[in-house]
Amino acid sequence: MKPAAFSYQAPTTIDEALALLADAGGDARILAGGQSLVPAMAFRLAQPAMLVDINGLSDAPRLAEEDGRLEIGPLVRHQDIRRLTPRRPLTAMLSTMAQHVGPWPVRSRGTFCGSLAHADPASEWALAVVALDANLTLESTADGPRSVPAGDFFSAMMATSAREDEMLTAVTIPDLAAGTRWGFAEIGRRTGDFAIVLALAIYEMKGGRMSRVRIAVGGAEAVPRRLVDVETVLEGTAPSKPRFLQAAEYAADVVDPLEDGYADALYRRDLVRALVLRALQQSTR
Ligand SMILES: Cc1cc2nc3c(=O)[nH]c(=O)nc-3n(C[C@H](O)[C@H](O)[C@H](O)COP(=O)(O)OP(=O)(O)OC[C@H]3O[C@@H](n4cnc5c(N)ncnc54)[C@H](O)[C@@H]3O)c2cc1C
């Protein structure tokens, strides 16, 4: 199908982009990589009156590793994340996860921030920012910049707390301590497809015991989330297969799985159990 008619704007600064969004009164959409928006427009699931193409912004923050954090601007592509040097646990983890984001053409055009704004519950980046306690900067002409913790950003399936006149201008991810262990596992129908369920396990080791444990799952429920109860089961204990099995079983109990054409709730619960276990097992490699 062809998209409905729309006007096209290509601002060169963030201020110009924000002014266009404000003037459009909710009828404009930002065009970043176009990998989700363009198909939605082609199917007429989205019919914005105006597209604000941000690819020519000269002042958009880029990808920066500094002062114990990673800064990701609105034009950072999935492939830029893939190319991060895997010297530290955070960059190794994100680079590994990037391999799972769609096929190569999607990775080369699609953006990290666009993926968050699109808010698919099975997005790798939505899972990562929630697990890593990232901060998102949203900007508008009306209110300037505001900071939103990733855990408060995703409000429902494919919905966020961003207003229509706001642009996601930066994501800040605190670095992981040296020696942090992590594991990531996902399953989809085919390579390059969105995952059905995906899981992350992250923790530090203190005196042979797990500390600052984070267990997060995506694709299981309407929004990705940390499983705090499961983290508590693991916190302060030594990593072991029986402990991991117990945590995975508990993870399957505490989720309230979605049902859709890809998987029913029973299967998703099984996937949560299997993938949390796999992520934990990977963390000891
Ligand atoms: C075949 C295929 C396979 C895919 N597989 C995966 C996968 O495995 N995992 C995955 O996570 N994704 C997958 N995707 C989606 C892909 O990651 C998209 O790149 C991503 O969802 C959207 O990023 P984008 O830059 O392309 O955004 P666009 O398509 O340009 O925009 C998407 C939405 O975000 C809004 N938006 C974009 N940037 C901003 C911003 N800075 N501030 C506010 N709003 C903004 C747009 O207005 C629009 O509503 C797949 C896509 C395809 C076509």
The ligand as a Tripos MOL2 file, in Angstrom:
@<TRIPOS>MOLECULE
LIG
   53    58     1     0     0
SMALL
NO_CHARGES

@<TRIPOS>ATOM
      1 C1         12.4530   -6.3510    9.2010 C.3       1 LIG1
      2 C2         12.5810   -5.6090   10.4950 C.ar      1 LIG1
      3 C3         13.0860   -6.2640   11.5960 C.ar      1 LIG1
      4 C4         13.2250   -5.5740   12.8230 C.ar      1 LIG1
      5 N1         13.7090   -6.2590   13.9090 N.ar      1 LIG1
      6 C5         13.8590   -5.5920   15.0720 C.ar      1 LIG1
      7 C6         14.4020   -6.2620   16.2150 C.ar      1 LIG1
      8 O1         14.7620   -7.4450   16.1730 O.2       1 LIG1
      9 N2         14.5090   -5.5500   17.3680 N.ar      1 LIG1
     10 C7         14.1320   -4.2270   17.4410 C.ar      1 LIG1
     11 O2         14.2460   -3.6270   18.5200 O.2       1 LIG1
     12 N3         13.6450   -3.5850   16.3760 N.ar      1 LIG1
     13 C8         13.4950   -4.2220   15.1920 C.ar      1 LIG1
     14 N4         12.9940   -3.5450   14.1320 N.ar      1 LIG1
     15 C9         12.6260   -2.1180   14.2940 C.3       1 LIG1
     16 C10        13.8620   -1.2420   14.1580 C.3       1 LIG1
     17 O3         14.7100   -1.4320   15.2580 O.3       1 LIG1
     18 C11        13.5500    0.2380   14.0770 C.3       1 LIG1
     19 O4         14.7500    0.8400   13.6490 O.3       1 LIG1
     20 C12        13.1550    0.9200   15.3520 C.3       1 LIG1
     21 O5         12.0370    0.2920   15.9460 O.3       1 LIG1
     22 C13        12.7260    2.3660   15.0880 C.3       1 LIG1
     23 O6         13.8600    3.1750   14.8750 O.3       1 LIG1
     24 P1         13.8880    4.1490   13.6370 P.3       1 LIG1
     25 O7         15.0540    5.0350   13.8300 O.co2     1 LIG1
     26 O8         13.8400    3.3500   12.3920 O.co2     1 LIG1
     27 O9         12.5670    5.0350   13.8650 O.3       1 LIG1
     28 P2         11.4280    5.5000   12.8790 P.3       1 LIG1
     29 O10        10.8430    4.3510   12.1550 O.co2     1 LIG1
     30 O11        11.9010    6.6590   12.0850 O.co2     1 LIG1
     31 O12        10.3910    6.0230   13.9790 O.3       1 LIG1
     32 C14         9.7060    5.1260   14.8310 C.3       1 LIG1
     33 C15         8.8440    5.9320   15.8160 C.3       1 LIG1
     34 O13         9.6890    6.6300   16.7370 O.3       1 LIG1
     35 C16         9.4930    8.0430   16.6510 C.3       1 LIG1
     36 N5         10.8140    8.6350   16.8350 N.ar      1 LIG1
     37 C17        11.9520    8.3180   16.1790 C.ar      1 LIG1
     38 N6         12.9920    8.9930   16.6980 N.ar      1 LIG1
     39 C18        12.5000    9.7480   17.7140 C.ar      1 LIG1
     40 C19        13.0830   10.6640   18.6470 C.ar      1 LIG1
     41 N7         14.3880   10.9210   18.6590 N.pl3     1 LIG1
     42 N8         12.2660   11.2480   19.5540 N.ar      1 LIG1
     43 C20        10.9260   10.9800   19.5720 C.ar      1 LIG1
     44 N9         10.3230   10.1510   18.7220 N.ar      1 LIG1
     45 C21        11.1110    9.5230   17.7930 C.ar      1 LIG1
     46 C22         8.8830    8.2610   15.2690 C.3       1 LIG1
     47 O14         8.1410    9.4630   15.1950 O.3       1 LIG1
     48 C23         8.0190    7.0330   15.1400 C.3       1 LIG1
     49 O15         6.8250    7.1960   15.8530 O.3       1 LIG1
     50 C24        12.8290   -4.2020   12.9180 C.ar      1 LIG1
     51 C25        12.3410   -3.5400   11.7930 C.ar      1 LIG1
     52 C26        12.2080   -4.2180   10.5790 C.ar      1 LIG1
     53 C27        11.6830   -3.4840    9.3820 C.3       1 LIG1
@<TRIPOS>BOND
     1     1     2 1
     2     2     3 ar
     3     2    52 ar
     4     3     4 ar
     5     4     5 ar
     6     4    50 ar
     7     5     6 ar
     8     6     7 ar
     9     6    13 1
    10     7     8 2
    11     7     9 ar
    12     9    10 ar
    13    10    11 2
    14    10    12 ar
    15    12    13 ar
    16    13    14 ar
    17    14    15 1
    18    14    50 ar
    19    15    16 1
    20    16    17 1
    21    16    18 1
    22    18    19 1
    23    18    20 1
    24    20    21 1
    25    20    22 1
    26    22    23 1
    27    23    24 1
    28    24    25 2
    29    24    26 1
    30    24    27 1
    31    27    28 1
    32    28    29 2
    33    28    30 1
    34    28    31 1
    35    31    32 1
    36    32    33 1
    37    33    34 1
    38    33    48 1
    39    34    35 1
    40    35    36 1
    41    35    46 1
    42    36    37 ar
    43    36    45 ar
    44    37    38 ar
    45    38    39 ar
    46    39    40 ar
    47    39    45 ar
    48    40    41 1
    49    40    42 ar
    50    42    43 ar
    51    43    44 ar
    52    44    45 ar
    53    46    47 1
    54    46    48 1
    55    48    49 1
    56    50    51 ar
    57    51    52 ar
    58    52    53 1
@<TRIPOS>SUBSTRUCTURE
     1 LIG1         1 GROUP 0 **** ****
